[in-house]
């Protein structure tokens, strides 16, 4: 009886301590790790959301850019951090693809993290240097097929969104062409603007300004429907390539073992940020939209990650292209 009483007292004290911790959270600034370079698409989304979440939480969320190895260095840093809610991760679809692309990861993609929620799903656009010869998307596909040995497709490195879209494109048109990996989206776009490479596929958050400015040529979007931002751009499905449909979803994670009350607090703050009119407008200007409140939850993000790991494992294994 005494042991039962002691155990009861222990669990009661633990629950009270956890509740008190969650109620006080956050008491200092939070670090949001972005596993890619500053100025890139994921960094842009992270800074937009972090600013609004900071206001709600009453503590600043600072961005730490830790790029390398397709985002796995930054993810690994968060996986090893204290599970106290003060180090979190903003990652994109690469969180799912890394589980297959990297056969020797330092962390378990699903089980090394707790979940906060989905942030947004960013469309992608097939773009080319402004003087690229094909006039429209069907002509573009035909040109690439006929000149596979001579055309070049840039990407931001293995595991990057642009690399994944390129893999889908090669698979969809059953053609292997030359790909040129860069250390980040910025250098890839610089060379596309300069005409050193022919084309690339990247997120609207990184291509909208160049498309509207006429410094690159846009051919198609990878969404099921046309984008309000670019109503004249056809979808890949309109051109009989539905298997190319892909959006680059972003989510926020915390180290495994973070108190549920803390991840829920972060999730509620994320939902408020995504409902902010300024955030909605800013994301619209980038060709995307915030995730609805039902998706900005721990359960929704976990389900998305697990389903995307299964989807991309089939695609990557079929291509036989790995990062290690």
HELIX and SHEET records of a PDB file:
HELIX    1   1 UNK A    2  UNK A   24  1                                  23    
HELIX    2   2 UNK A   41  UNK A   57  1                                  17    
HELIX    3   3 UNK A   69  UNK A   71  5                                   3    
HELIX    4   4 UNK A   72  UNK A   79  1                                   8    
HELIX    5   5 UNK A   94  UNK A  101  1                                   8    
HELIX    6   6 UNK A  137  UNK A  146  1                                  10    
HELIX    7   7 UNK A  161  UNK A  173  1                                  13    
HELIX    8   8 UNK A  185  UNK A  194  1                                  10    
HELIX    9   9 UNK A  204  UNK A  213  1                                  10    
HELIX   10  10 UNK A  237  UNK A  239  5                                   3    
HELIX   11  11 UNK A  242  UNK A  244  5                                   3    
HELIX   12  12 UNK A  260  UNK A  274  1                                  15    
HELIX   13  13 UNK A  277  UNK A  285  1                                   9    
HELIX   14  14 UNK A  298  UNK A  319  1                                  22    
SHEET    1   A 5 UNK A  61  UNK A  65  0                                        
SHEET    2   A 5 UNK A  30  UNK A  34  1                                        
SHEET    3   A 5 UNK A  87  UNK A  91  1                                        
SHEET    4   A 5 UNK A 248  UNK A 255 -1                                        
SHEET    5   A 5 UNK A 113  UNK A 122 -1                                        
SHEET    1   B 6 UNK A 178  UNK A 181  0                                        
SHEET    2   B 6 UNK A 152  UNK A 155  1                                        
SHEET    3   B 6 UNK A 199  UNK A 203  1                                        
SHEET    4   B 6 UNK A 124  UNK A 129 -1                                        
SHEET    5   B 6 UNK A 216  UNK A 221 -1                                        
SHEET    6   B 6 UNK A 234  UNK A 235  1                                        
END                                                                             
